[in-house]
Amino acid sequence: MEATVRTVLVTAPDAAVAESLGQTLVEEGLVACANIVPGVTSVYRWQGALHRDSETLVLLKTTAARCEELRDRIVALHPYEVPEVLVLPVVGGHGPYLRWVEDQVEESDGAV
């Protein structure tokens, strides 16, 4: 059985923004879980300049069916002009955990 679970990576400028995003997305049923990982250093090029910033990583667990809606919601909530939203397929894992994620992510009713 192919897993429908997806992990979505999002960086945030600080822990407060990361926690707000995670809590909102769990409350809205778009994700089953949000892991907040502080202390990430990001090195990147933006508008022609090299940047090095401290950020907080958010790991979100959702289903393939909710990814588009989740992406749109993250973009709407996020303070960055171009937020990182990367969707990674889960190709395996502990069956009961994968089922739990699927059970927690409510079917979309179009409400946000």
Secondary structure by P-SEA (a helix, b strand, c coil): ccccbbbbbbbcccaaaaaaaaaaaaaaccccbbbbbcbbbbbbbcccbbbbbbbbbbbbbbcccaaaaaaaaaaaaccccccbbbbbbbccccaaaaaaaaaacccccccc
